Amino acid sequence: MSTALDANGKLTLIFFRARPATELTYTVQASSDLVTWTDLATNPGTVGQNVTVTDSPPAGASTRFLKLKITPP
């Protein structure tokens, strides 16, 4: 798993999705304060491939964090 900035300067999270949604739920979340988290994507991408999720920060957000939450269905 890694993070990067895309061509537009937006934060992205890149990870390998190893399991289907029937086995695990992958949720990418974003926050500006590490307290309140918003879901960006649930079960994105294709099993067996790298997945890239790009943040859509609210206007005026200067600090952003992304995390990958993996849970059983």
Order of alpha helices (4+ residues) and beta strands (2+ residues): beta-beta-beta-beta-beta-beta
